[in-house]
């Protein structure tokens, strides 16, 4: 796919809320809308499942996602890039076990 084709696709920036799946992440996108009657701003949240090919996203990362063809039942987005990595979140590994005190 050419760079020009991906630039034309709709893109959004959000925060990763779940990265437990293989090659998939859930991205939360916040937006503010004006209430029609009370004229106050309200925060609305949307969740999107996105394809993360290299499993590089962690919880709390800010990522840019772009529209793509349907990849599964709920995945219609791909992670384009990690905008900002989460601070203080270390990647967890299944093989790491706590050391026992002797």
C-alpha positions as a printed Julia matrix, in Angstrom:
102×3 Matrix{Float64}:
   0.0     0.0    0.0
   1.39    3.4   -0.92
   1.95    6.21   1.51
  -0.53    8.45  -0.31
  -3.31    5.89   0.13
  -2.78    5.72   3.9
  -2.64    9.5    4.21
  -6.11    9.82   2.69
  -7.66    7.42   5.2
  -9.39    8.78   8.25
  -7.09    8.77  11.25
  -7.68    9.3   14.93
  -5.5     9.56  18.03
  -6.43    7.76  21.24
  -5.16    5.89  24.27
  -4.68    2.13  24.46
  -6.92    0.67  27.18
  -6.36   -3.05  26.56
  -3.45   -4.91  24.95
  -4.15   -8.43  26.2
  -5.03   -9.88  22.8
  -2.56  -11.12  20.21
  -2.03   -8.47  17.5
  -5.03   -6.46  18.71
  -5.53   -3.47  20.99
  -8.53   -1.5   22.21
  -8.17    2.26  21.74
 -10.27    4.82  23.63
 -10.96    8.09  21.83
 -12.36   11.0   23.85
 -14.24   13.88  22.28
 -16.19   16.79  23.67
 -19.6    17.74  22.31
 -21.86   20.65  23.12
 -25.1    19.64  24.83
 -28.04   20.81  22.75
 -30.24   22.04  25.58
 -27.88   23.0   28.4
 -25.03   24.35  26.24
 -22.43   22.59  28.36
 -19.6    20.5   26.99
 -19.88   16.75  27.6
 -17.16   14.15  27.18
 -18.08   11.27  24.89
 -15.96    8.13  24.65
 -15.63    5.72  21.74
 -13.75    2.41  21.8
 -12.17    0.95  18.68
 -10.42   -2.38  18.18
  -7.26   -1.92  16.14
  -4.75   -4.28  14.57
  -1.25   -4.1   16.1
   0.91   -6.26  13.84
   4.06   -6.29  15.98
   2.43   -6.28  19.45
   4.31   -3.08  20.27
   1.5    -1.17  22.01
   1.1    -1.18  25.79
  -1.68    0.07  28.05
  -1.53    3.85  28.32
   0.27    4.44  25.01
  -1.11    7.19  22.81
  -1.49    5.79  19.28
  -2.69    6.94  15.9
  -5.11    4.57  14.19
  -6.33    4.56  10.58
  -9.31    2.97   8.89
  -8.73   -0.29   7.06
 -10.62   -3.13   5.47
 -12.45   -5.44   7.88
  -9.8    -7.59   9.57
 -12.18   -9.53  11.83
 -15.68   -9.25  13.24
 -14.91   -6.07  15.21
 -11.54   -4.85  13.88
 -11.79   -2.12  11.24
  -8.75   -0.05  12.26
  -4.96   -0.46  12.18
  -2.33    1.13  14.4
  -0.3     3.51  12.24
   2.22    4.62  14.86
   2.78    5.08  18.57
   2.59    8.83  19.23
   3.72    8.68  22.87
   4.63    5.74  25.06
   3.1     5.36  28.5
   5.19    6.59  31.39
   5.97    4.16  34.21
   4.37    1.11  32.58
   6.74   -1.79  32.19
   5.99   -4.6   29.76
   4.9    -7.74  31.58
   6.19  -11.16  30.66
   4.65  -14.51  31.5
   8.04  -16.05  32.31
   8.98  -13.49  34.94
   8.25  -14.89  38.39
   8.64  -13.04  41.69
  11.78  -13.91  43.56
  11.21  -15.74  46.83
  12.93  -14.57  50.0
  15.1   -17.19  51.65
